[in-house]
Amino acid sequence: MKNYKGQDKQPLVLFKENDATLNFNFYNKEEVIQSKDYYFQAVNQTDSTLTMRLAADSTSYIDFVYKLHNDSYMVDFSIQATGMQGKLASTNYVDIQWAQRARQLEKGFTYENRLSELTFKYSGGNSDYLSASKDEEKSVPERLDWIGYKNQFFSSVLIADKDFEKSVLKTKIETQGSGYIKNYASEMSTFFDPNGSAPTTLHFYYGPNHYKTLKAFDKDRDDKLELDNLVYLGWPVVRSINKWFTINIFDWLSSWGLSMGIVLLLMTIIVKVVVFPATWKTYISSAKMRVLRPQVEEINKKYPKQEDAMKKQQEVMSLYSQYGVSPMGGCLPMLLQFPILMALFMFVPSAIELRQESFLWADDLSTYDAIVTFPFHIPFLGNHLSLFCILMTVTNILNTKFTMSQQDTGQQQMAAMKWMMYLMPVMFLFVLNDYPAGLNYYYFISTLISVVTMIVLRKVTNEDKLLAQLEVNKAKPKKKSGFAARLEQMQKQQEQMMKDRPKSKK
């Protein structure tokens, strides 16, 4: 592969002669002619084209024609029969068997295996894939535009201009340490004219899973290949954000010649600026509830018994309603910013630009940055500890602490819930330890900015003025919202049910 290197810093090798096989079955009345069993002769060779000929005699042959393009990872491939009438059956198809052992090209077997999968696209429809986590075989009766053998950052794709039919697709996970990730195999049919009046036109793509490189193949095409689906960018909403926002901002910042670590830092800051209005609304909602904490604590003293919990909750909700405070006021802004924050989470692991790019102690932002390597394997953690993952975990614990203190509104919380809030960041250590350093770095920076933002907002917010404003709001006449009325009605019904329960038992 041009412009890319393997882990040994030598030019990257996608596969060698023993890693892949490609066989075409042609038919006559007596036998199956399998291309893998015959020698072909090279003819019509130029600097960009090559014809490999399988000859029956001087006037009867089948040509395999290959054509390279400047600055492209695409190879055109056609099959043309000449003078084969009477030597081939009058079938209008050729059967294909294509197999390839996908090499382990990145440092982390576990994570590369997770992102390596056999992908295919339905003709005129969406793309699909076989499981990346288990062996699988699937028969596909629908017509397919292409079949791709995908690694984390590189793919081998076979494309048929007149589609594949009757496809049988297989994927098998290779053993860790074997030097391979997956063993892919496909059997399918496509158009073939034994009379030679029309060629069978196919294409090979051997190249990077780079979004804009793959997207460019659809330019000026009515029938879109959509090879860009080989780059996973998240669910539809998140993918749209990545397509139209994240990738373009990333390319723009990368064009400045900055290191990838600085590019990710700037992108994180941009994202935080974009979602700041939602962050501010969420903070103010929590701050309003916090300044009403003394009144809430008085209500808690008024109803100390467990059986009065419903009355206590009802009175707290009435208090918030009087002051024009909504306990749900911070939820909607958080939901609105969630897709934007998730966009970078989906983009970073798929960004081939981070591959073998170093930053600080991490020598490759596309894989884990092991600061400690163990001679044994720890379940759910692996055989190493990633420093950026540790930093991310610590900042998440700090963020949880600040968030819980900010949201301490005087209402009682279960101890188990508090422990769960602190347990979640620790679980991230086990979940993300194998993930790319670039992703953990993004999470670390993003969470650190959140902590700093919360501290600054707490410093600059005058809670006395905020409470005074709420007192002004309390004096204004209010119309109870439909939601508040329904909530109050539900609370009354629940309270009545609790009263009726002892009677029914009796």
N, C-alpha and C positions, 0 to 999 in steps of 0.2 A: 504494500500500500504506500503510495507516494504521500509525503508530508506527515507520516505518522510512524512512531517507533514502538517497539515492543518493550517489555519490562527489562530486557537485556540491553536497551538503548540502541539496538540494531533496527534496520527497517522492518516494520511490522509485517508478519506473514499470516495471512488470513487462513490459508490451508496449504498443504503440500500434496504431492501426487497420491500418497497413500491415505489421505484424509477424506477424499471426495471421489464419488463415482457418478457418471452420467451415461445412461444407456437409452438408445432408441430402438424400438421393435418395429420392423417393417415385415409385411406378410406376403407370401405367395402361396400357391396351392400345395407345396410340398413341405415348407419349413418356415420357421420364424427366423428372420435375419436380424440378429442383435448386433448393433454397431460396436459393442464392447469386444466382440470376438474377431474383429477384422482390423487390418492395417489400412490406414488412409494415406494418400499421397498428397503432399503439399504442392499446389499449383497457384498461379496468378498472385504471387506474393508481392505486396508493396509495403511501404513504411506504416500503413494504417489498415491494410486489409490482408486477409489470408483465406484461401479456399482449400479445404481438405476434401479430397475426392475418394469415394469408394466406387471402384470401377468394376462392372460386370464384363465389359469389353470396351473397345476403343470408342464406341458410339453410345454405350449404355452405362450410366453412372448416376450416383447421388452425391451432390455437393453440399458440404457444410461450409457456409460462408460467414466469416467473422469480420467485423468492422469496428475499429477504435475511433474515438472522437477526441479532439484536442480539449484539454481541461475538463474532462468528464470521466466519471467512474462507470458510465454506462457503455456496454458493448452490444452492438447489434449482431444478431445471429439469425441466419435463414437456412432452410433446407429446401433444395431444389432438385427434382428428379428430371433426368434427360434420357430419352430413348428407353424408358423402362416399361413401356407397354408390353404386356405379355409376360414380363419377368416378375411383376408384382401383382398381387390381387387388387381388385378394384375397390378396396376399402378407402374411405375418405378420412382416415385418421391414422395417427401414429401414437403408440404407447410409449410413455417415458418413465424411467426409474431414475430418481435423483436422490443421492444420499450424501451427507456430509457430517463429519465429526467436528463440532464447533470447539475450537481451541480455547483454553483459558488464557485470555489476553490481558486481564487485570490482576492486581495483587490479591484481592479478596475473592475467594471461591464462592462463599455463601451469598454475598451480595450480587456478584455478577450472575450467578445461577438464577437468582430471583428475577433478574431483568432480561434473561435470555429465554426466548420462546419462539416456537414456530408460529408465524403470523401469516394470514392469508386474507384476501379481499374478495368478496362476492361481486360478481359482475353487476355493475349498476347499483351496488349497495355498500354496506359498511364493511369494515375489516373485522376480523375475529382472530382468535389465537387458541392454541392448545395450552394446557396447564404448564406453568413453569415449575411447579412444586412436586409433580409426580409424573410417572410414565403414563402416556396416553396414546391411544390410537383412535382415529375418527374417520368415518366415511362421509364424504361430502357430495351429495348428488347434485347440488347447485353448480352453476358455472362460476369459475373463478378467474379474476383478472391476473392475479399473481400469487406466488407462494414465496415466503421469505424465511430464511434461517437467520435468526437474530441473536447477536451477542449484545452485551450492554451498550457498546458504542459503535459496532460495525455489523453489517448485514450482507448476506448473499441472497439475492432475489432473482427469481426466474419469472419473466413476464411473457404472456402470450397475447398477441394482437387479436386472435380469434378465440381467446379464453381456453381454460382447461376444463375438462369434463371428467366425471367418474373418478374423482380424486380420493385417494386413501392416504392420510397423513399420520405420521408417527413421530413421537418424541420420547427420548429415554435419557434420564439423568445419568451422567458419568460419575465415576468414583472420584472423590476428592483426592488429589495427589497424582491423578493419572495424567494431568496436563490438559485435560479436556473438560468442557462444561456439559454439553448435550450431544446426543447422537440423533440427528434428524434424518428422516427418510420420507419420500413421497412417491406415489405411483399415480399417474394421471394420463389422460389422452388429450390430444389437440388436433386441429385440422391438418390434413396432409393430402395433397393431390398426386397420386402415383403417375398420372399422365404428364405432369410437369407444366401444366398451363398456369399455375399460380404457386408461388413459394409459400412455405410455412415460415412465418415471421415471429421470432422470439427476441427477447432482450435479456441480458444479464446485467444486474447491478451489483458490483462488488465495491462497497465504499462505506463511508462514515454515516452514522445515524445523526445527521446534522439537518435540522428542520428546514432551513432555507435552501440547502442543496437539494433535498428531496422534493420540496415544494416546487422548485424551478422546473421539474420535469412535466408539470401540468400546464406550463405556459403554452398558450396557443393550441391546447388540446381540448376538443369537445368532450371526449370520454376521459374523465380525470382518473389518473392512476392512484392518487392519494397515498403515495409512498410515505408522505410525512407522518402517517399514522404509526410508522415504526418508532417514532419519537413519542413516548408517552408523556403527555402534558396535563393529565388529570381529567376529571369529569367535565362534561360539556361546558358548564359555566366557567370553571377554573381554566379549562383549555382555551376558551375564548380570551380570557384575560391574558394568558401567557402568549397567545398568538399575536394579539394586537397591542399589548402593552409591555409585558416582561421582556420578550425577545428583542424588541426594537430598542428598548432602553438599554438592555445589556449590550447589544451590538454598538450602540452609540457610545457608551462608556468605554467599551473595549477598544474602540477606534482611537482613543486618546493615548494608547500605549501604556496604560496603567497595569499594574500587576492584578491578577485575578482576585486576590484578597481585597485590594482596595476597591475594585469594581463591585464585589459583593457587599462591601461596607456601604458604598454610596447608594447601591440599589436598596439596601435595607433602610437607609435614612429616607430615601424617596418614598418608599412604601409607608414608613411611619408618618411622614408628612401628609400623605394622601389620606390615611385613615385617622389623622389627629382629630378632625371634627367629631367623628364617632367616639373616639377615646375621651374627648372632652365631655360629651354628653353623658357617657357612662360614668365618668368621675363625678360630675355635678349631681347626677342622680344619687350616687352613693353618699356624697357629701351632705345632701339635703336630709337623707335618712339618718346620717350620723349626728347632725346637730340637733335632731329631735330625740336623741337617745335618752336624755333625762326624763322626758315625758313617757317614753316607752318603759323605762325602769320603774316609774311610779305605777304604771299599769300592771307590770309584773308583780309588784308588791301587793297590789289590790287583789290579784287572783293567784295566790300561791299554790292552790290545789290543782291536781292533775285533771279532775273532772270539770274544772272551769277553763280548760285550755281553749275551748271554742269561744267562750265569752271574751277571754283575753285577746284572742286573735281578732275577733270582731271589733273590739274597741281600738286595737292598734290600727286596723284598717280604717276605722272612722277617723282616728287622729290624722293619719296620712291624707285622707280625703279632705279634711278641714284645712290643712296647710297646702293643698294642691300638689302633693307629692305622690308619685306612682312607684310602687315597689318594682314594677316591670319596666320602668323608664330606661334602665340601662341595658335591657336585654336586646331590644331591636337594634341599637347601634352596634352591639357586639356581633350580632348575626350578620349585619351588613358588611362589616369589615372582614369577616371570616373567609370568604372566597378570595379576597385579595391576599391575605396572609398565607392561605394555602397554595396560592399560585407559585410562589417561590419554593415552597416545600416540594412541589411536583417538578418544577423546572430544574433545580440545581442537580439532582441525581442524573438527569438526562442531558445535561449540558456537556457536550464533548469538548468544549473549549477549556473546561477545567482539568481535562485529562493531562496528567504529568506536569501540571502547573504547581509550583511550590509557593508557600507563603508561611513566613515565620518558621516554625519547626516542622510543619507538614510538607513533605516532599512531593505529595500528589494530592490535590484537593478533591479528586474524583474517587478516592478510596480512604480507608480509615488511617488515622495518624497515631500509630501505636507508640505510647511512651513507655509502656511496660509489656513485655511478651513473656508468657508463662510456658513452661515445658509440658503443660497439660491443658486439657480442655475443660472449661467451666460451663455447665449447662446454662443456656440462655445468654451467656456472656461471650463465650469464645475463648481464645487463648491469649487475649491481649486487653489492655485498657487504652482507650483513645482519649487524648488530653482535651481536645475540643469538646468531646462528649462529657467529660468530667466537669469542665467549666460551664457547659450548658446546664448540667444538672444542678450545680451549685447556684447559678443565677436563677433557675426556676424555683428552687427552694426559697431564695430571698424574695422573689416576686410573689410567691404564695404567702409568705409572711406579711409583706406590705399590703397585699390585696385583702387578706383577712382582717388586718388591723383597720384598713380603710372601710371595710364593709361591716365592722362591728357596730351594729345599730341598737344593741341592747336586747335584741330578741335571742332567746336561748337556742343554742345549736347543740346537736348531739356530738358527744366526744368522738364517736366513730367517724362522723363526717369530717371533723377536723383532722383526724389522723389520715383519712383518705386523701384529703387535700395535700398533705405532705408526702404521702406515699406515691402519688402519681409522678412527681418529678424523679423520684428514685427509680421507678419503673422505666422511665425514659432512658436511664443509663443502660439497662439491659436491652431495651428495644433498639436503641440507636447506636450502640457501641460498634456495630459492624457497618454502619452507614457512612457515606462519604464525609471526609473532614469538612468539605465546603458546606455541606448541609448543617452539620453540627455548629460550624462557625457562624452560619447565618442565624441559627436559633439562639446561639450564645449572644451575638450582637443585638438581635431583635429583643430578647428578653432583658438584656442589660439596659437598652434604651427605654424599655417599658418601666423598669425600676427607677431609673433616673427621672423619667417623665413624671412618675407618680410622686416622687420626693419633691420635685420642683412644684408641681401643682398643689401639693399639700402646703408647701411653704408660702406660696403666693395667694392662696385662698384665704380670705378673711371670713372665718366662720361666724363671727359676731354679726357682720353685715349680711351674710347669707341668712342667718336666723331672723334678723330684722326684716329682711325682704319676705321671708315666709310668714312672719306675723302680719305684714301688710296683706299678703295673699289670703290669710285666714279671715281678715276683716271683710273681704270682698264677697258678695253673694255668689253662690256656686250652684250649678246645675249638675246633679249627679249623673255620671255617665252610665250608659247602658251596661257596660262591663261591671262597673262598681255595684249597680243595682242587682245584677244577676248574682255577683259574688256574695253580696249581703243576704240575698234570698237563699242561696245554697247554704250559707253558714247557719241561718235560722233553721232550715230544714234538718241540717246535721245535728244541731243542738236539740231539736225536738225528738229526733230519733234516739239520741243518747238518754233523754229523759224517759222515753217510752220503753227502753230496753229493760230496766229493772222490773217494770210492770209485767212485761211479757214473760220474763223468767219466773216471776211469782205465779 
